[in-house]
Amino acid sequence: MTDMYAIKGASAAQERLLTEIADKFHVADEYLMDIADETHRYVVNGLKGDNEPKGLPNWVSYIKFAIANDIREARRDGEPALGLTINTSAHRLKIASFRFVPGAPDVINKQVYRIEKEFPSVMELFEEVATNIMRFLNSHNVESRSGKPISLGMSIDLPLAETSKSGGRVVCQSETCSRFYMNMDIAQALNAALLRKHLPVRVTSTINCVISTMVAAQYRFPSTCMALILNHGINASYYEAAAKIEKIAGTELGSSHARVAINTELASFGENSEVIKPTMWDNRVDRESANTGHHIFEKLVADKYLGEIVRNLITDFRDDLLIFPRDADMSTLSEPYSFYTSYMVIMDDCSDDLHEVGDLLKANFNIAASIVDRQIVRALCHIVAMRAAKLVGGAVAGLVKRATEAMSVPAPAVISISGQLTEMNQPYVNCTIASAQKLLGAMGLDRAEFNILGEDGYTVGAALSSFSK
């Protein structure tokens, strides 16, 4: 066991189990390079056609790398734009307005609206969305100066097949994907609701959240060629040469010389993998999930699952009577997903008595933990988080390699990272970047630049995407 996981005062049995866990979660450099290489292969295969068994979905967007130029042109016009994010996993809407102001900071307003009830149809949901857009316009005094309708860019956290520059249909590839939005062009549905309320707003762009994140990144870092979201799930986008995308060959977009945005749906990486090595605890989480056998990689690295992996490790210690008092109340901790990933920030507790760890266990689980117990829980959080971060770094390296290959003129790759984990667990993000940089250095791509956008870049990115030409 490394000094990092040495537990002062631990018994031999506690040390043996922790050593076993640390060994099984260890990620060697050679393994990470295998992850990078396989990610690269999956991306390349996903460009050949849909439903490739060893390929990522790679949904093609009408957003182009040149949107950075479109944003610069919009700056001269001074017209406002709206961004709407439909966050289906959190049952909320995010609306943002964006206006360039010559000689002054750009004006950005944001507001979150909860979806408080279940709607029987998408049409009724969009009636509520249109009502909230009307409230937003009124409360923030957003109006067009030219008299033309205000452009609205819409993003959604579901797989999306863009049917035109402005339209898109949700594509469900697993049972857990919301079929509520299926078989409908969501841009047309929202435009119809906006017209019924006589609102001067028109949807001009419909994209996945990971692509709107990349657009937001280009607003700040124009050379951005890839974006990574570390939220409840995980996803990544990058710019690909349209002429190299076999599955759109012969189309107008495929015949262009543009670099177009690709929503990789990175969460699905790992199905049919020859490289990924889940542990018994990962297999348990997968087996008990709602989408068993799918999103294998995501279940190793994403916010939704990390806390549950830690909980399973803690309960295994408990089953062997190696943690907590014998009469400890385990009822709450025995509940699946009761150990939230946000709790894993306790791995940063450096106090002598690890009081943050102790306070969390007492307040949330009614468990009085000894100093040895606290050290074990902190170590388990660190083991799980660092493995996840390194695996993401491996996948990022593979994606950056492909994004670099897609460039017409070689240039250093610029990668932006967004999502709640960027604010909730900084060591995770730092480790992800360090792992990716190490692999990229071995590939001869050591000039890559990483930027942090913070938790919510995609709603502003949705507004900026409405400027796309």
Backbone hydrogen bonds, N-H to C=O, Kabsch-Sander energy under -0.5 kcal/mol:
donor,donor_aa,acceptor,acceptor_aa,energy
5,Y,2,T,-1.3
6,A,3,D,-1.2
8,K,6,A,-0.7
10,A,7,I,-1.8
15,E,11,S,-2.3
16,R,12,A,-2.3
17,L,13,A,-2.2
18,L,14,Q,-2.3
19,T,15,E,-2.4
20,E,16,R,-2.3
21,I,17,L,-2.3
22,A,18,L,-2.8
23,D,19,T,-2.4
24,K,20,E,-2.1
25,F,21,I,-1.8
26,H,23,D,-0.8
28,A,26,H,-0.6
32,L,28,A,-2.0
33,M,29,D,-2.2
34,D,30,E,-1.8
35,I,31,Y,-2.1
36,A,32,L,-2.5
37,D,33,M,-2.6
38,E,34,D,-2.6
39,T,35,I,-2.6
40,H,36,A,-2.2
41,R,37,D,-2.1
42,Y,38,E,-2.7
43,V,39,T,-2.3
44,V,40,H,-2.4
45,N,41,R,-2.8
46,G,42,Y,-1.9
47,L,43,V,-0.7
47,L,44,V,-1.1
48,K,45,N,-1.4
49,G,45,N,-0.8
52,E,49,G,-0.7
55,G,52,E,-1.5
56,L,42,Y,-2.0
58,N,264,T,-1.0
59,W,263,N,-2.4
61,S,261,A,-2.6
65,F,259,R,-2.6
67,I,64,K,-2.2
68,A,65,F,-1.4
69,N,66,A,-1.4
70,D,66,A,-1.5
71,I,67,I,-2.6
72,R,68,A,-1.5
73,E,69,N,-2.1
74,A,70,D,-2.2
75,R,71,I,-1.5
76,R,72,R,-0.7
76,R,73,E,-1.0
77,D,73,E,-1.0
78,G,74,A,-1.7
81,A,98,F,-2.0
82,L,151,S,-2.8
83,G,96,A,-3.1
84,L,153,G,-2.5
85,T,94,K,-2.9
86,I,155,S,-2.6
87,N,85,T,-0.8
87,N,92,R,-2.4
88,T,86,I,-1.1
91,H,87,N,-0.7
92,R,87,N,-1.8
93,L,113,Y,-3.3
94,K,85,T,-2.2
95,I,111,Q,-2.8
96,A,83,G,-2.6
97,S,109,N,-2.2
98,F,81,A,-2.6
99,R,107,V,-2.0
104,A,101,V,-2.0
107,V,99,R,-2.5
108,I,106,D,-0.6
109,N,97,S,-1.7
111,Q,95,I,-2.2
113,Y,93,L,-3.0
115,I,91,H,-2.7
116,E,114,R,-1.1
125,L,121,S,-1.7
126,F,122,V,-2.8
127,E,123,M,-1.3
128,E,124,E,-1.5
129,V,125,L,-2.3
130,A,126,F,-2.7
131,T,127,E,-1.8
132,N,128,E,-2.2
133,I,129,V,-2.3
134,M,130,A,-2.2
135,R,131,T,-2.1
136,F,132,N,-2.4
137,L,133,I,-2.6
138,N,134,M,-2.1
139,S,135,R,-2.7
140,H,136,F,-2.0
141,N,137,L,-0.5
141,N,138,N,-0.5
142,V,137,L,-1.8
143,E,141,N,-0.6
150,I,200,P,-3.5
151,S,80,P,-0.6
152,L,202,R,-2.2
153,G,82,L,-2.8
154,M,205,S,-3.3
155,S,84,L,-3.0
156,I,207,I,-1.4
157,D,86,I,-1.5
161,A,169,R,-3.1
162,E,60,V,-0.6
162,E,160,L,-0.8
163,T,167,G,-0.8
164,S,167,G,-1.2
169,R,161,A,-2.5
170,V,181,Y,-0.6
170,V,184,M,-0.5
171,V,159,P,-2.5
172,C,170,V,-0.5
173,Q,171,V,-0.5
177,C,174,S,-1.2
181,Y,178,S,-0.6
182,M,179,R,-1.2
184,M,181,Y,-0.6
186,I,168,G,-1.9
186,I,184,M,-0.9
189,A,185,D,-2.2
190,L,186,I,-2.1
191,N,187,A,-2.7
192,A,188,Q,-2.2
193,A,189,A,-1.6
194,L,190,L,-2.5
195,L,191,N,-2.3
196,R,192,A,-2.0
197,K,193,A,-1.1
198,H,195,L,-1.7
199,L,194,L,-2.5
201,V,199,L,-1.9
202,R,150,I,-2.4
204,T,152,L,-2.5
205,S,152,L,-1.1
206,T,165,K,-0.5
207,I,154,M,-2.7
209,C,156,I,-1.7
211,I,208,N,-0.9
212,S,208,N,-1.8
213,T,209,C,-2.0
214,M,210,V,-1.3
215,V,211,I,-2.0
216,A,212,S,-2.3
217,A,213,T,-2.0
218,Q,214,M,-1.9
219,Y,215,V,-1.5
220,R,216,A,-1.1
221,F,217,A,-4.0
224,T,221,F,-2.4
225,C,414,V,-2.6
226,M,414,V,-1.2
227,A,237,S,-2.3
228,L,416,S,-2.4
229,I,235,N,-2.9
230,L,228,L,-0.5
230,L,418,S,-2.9
231,N,229,I,-0.6
231,N,233,G,-1.9
235,N,229,I,-1.5
237,S,227,A,-2.4
238,Y,262,I,-1.3
239,Y,225,C,-1.7
240,E,238,Y,-0.5
240,E,260,V,-2.9
242,A,258,A,-2.7
244,K,241,A,-2.0
245,I,242,A,-1.7
246,E,244,K,-1.0
247,K,47,L,-2.2
248,I,245,I,-1.6
249,A,246,E,-1.7
251,T,248,I,-1.9
254,G,248,I,-0.5
255,S,251,T,-1.6
256,S,253,L,-1.3
260,V,240,E,-2.8
260,V,258,A,-0.6
261,A,63,I,-2.8
262,I,238,Y,-2.6
263,N,59,W,-2.9
264,T,236,A,-1.9
264,T,262,I,-0.9
267,A,234,I,-0.6
268,S,265,E,-2.1
269,F,266,L,-2.2
271,E,268,S,-1.3
273,S,270,G,-1.8
283,N,279,T,-2.4
284,R,280,M,-1.6
285,V,281,W,-2.0
286,D,282,D,-2.6
287,R,283,N,-2.8
288,E,284,R,-1.9
289,S,286,D,-1.3
292,T,289,S,-0.6
294,H,291,N,-2.2
297,F,269,F,-2.3
298,E,267,A,-1.1
299,K,295,H,-1.7
300,L,297,F,-1.6
301,V,297,F,-0.9
301,V,298,E,-0.8
302,A,298,E,-2.6
303,D,231,N,-1.4
304,K,232,H,-2.2
305,Y,302,A,-1.7
306,L,302,A,-1.9
307,G,303,D,-0.6
309,I,305,Y,-2.0
310,V,306,L,-2.2
311,R,307,G,-2.5
312,N,308,E,-2.1
313,L,309,I,-2.0
314,I,310,V,-2.6
315,T,311,R,-2.6
316,D,312,N,-1.6
317,F,313,L,-1.9
318,R,314,I,-2.3
319,D,315,T,-2.7
320,D,316,D,-1.3
321,L,318,R,-2.3
322,L,317,F,-2.8
328,A,325,P,-2.0
329,D,366,N,-0.6
330,M,328,A,-0.8
334,S,330,M,-1.7
335,E,332,T,-1.7
338,S,335,E,-1.6
340,Y,338,S,-1.1
343,Y,340,Y,-1.6
344,M,341,T,-1.9
345,V,342,S,-1.3
346,I,343,Y,-1.9
347,M,344,M,-1.9
348,D,345,V,-2.1
349,D,346,I,-1.9
354,L,351,S,-0.9
358,G,354,L,-2.2
359,D,355,H,-3.1
360,L,356,E,-2.1
361,L,357,V,-2.2
362,K,358,G,-2.1
363,A,359,D,-2.9
364,N,360,L,-2.4
365,F,361,L,-1.4
366,N,362,K,-1.2
367,I,361,L,-1.7
368,A,366,N,-0.5
369,A,367,I,-0.9
374,R,370,S,-2.4
375,Q,371,I,-1.9
376,I,372,V,-2.2
377,V,373,D,-2.5
378,R,374,R,-2.5
379,A,375,Q,-2.4
380,L,376,I,-2.5
381,C,377,V,-2.2
382,H,378,R,-2.1
383,I,379,A,-2.7
384,V,380,L,-2.3
385,A,381,C,-2.4
386,M,382,H,-2.6
387,R,383,I,-1.8
388,A,384,V,-2.1
389,A,385,A,-2.6
390,K,386,M,-2.2
391,L,387,R,-2.4
392,V,388,A,-2.4
393,G,389,A,-2.2
394,G,390,K,-2.0
395,A,391,L,-2.2
396,V,392,V,-2.9
397,A,393,G,-2.1
398,G,394,G,-1.7
399,L,395,A,-2.1
400,V,396,V,-3.0
401,K,397,A,-2.1
402,R,398,G,-1.5
403,A,399,L,-2.8
404,T,400,V,-2.5
405,E,401,K,-1.9
406,A,402,R,-1.5
407,M,404,T,-1.2
414,V,223,S,-0.5
415,I,413,A,-0.5
415,I,449,E,-3.3
416,S,226,M,-2.2
417,I,451,N,-2.7
418,S,228,L,-2.9
419,G,454,G,-2.1
421,L,230,L,-2.1
422,T,419,G,-1.4
423,E,420,Q,-1.1
424,M,420,Q,-2.3
425,N,421,L,-2.0
429,V,425,N,-1.6
430,N,426,Q,-2.9
431,C,427,P,-2.3
432,T,428,Y,-2.2
433,I,429,V,-2.5
434,A,430,N,-2.5
435,S,431,C,-2.6
436,A,432,T,-2.4
437,Q,433,I,-2.9
438,K,434,A,-2.1
439,L,435,S,-1.9
440,L,436,A,-2.8
441,G,437,Q,-2.2
442,A,438,K,-1.5
443,M,439,L,-1.1
444,G,441,G,-1.1
445,L,440,L,-3.5
448,A,445,L,-1.1
449,E,413,A,-3.1
451,N,415,I,-2.6
453,L,417,I,-3.3
453,L,451,N,-0.5
454,G,417,I,-0.8
457,G,455,E,-0.6
461,G,457,G,-2.0
462,A,458,Y,-2.0
463,A,459,T,-1.7
464,L,460,V,-2.5
465,S,461,G,-2.1
466,S,462,A,-0.7
466,S,463,A,-1.0
467,F,464,L,-1.8
468,S,465,S,-1.9
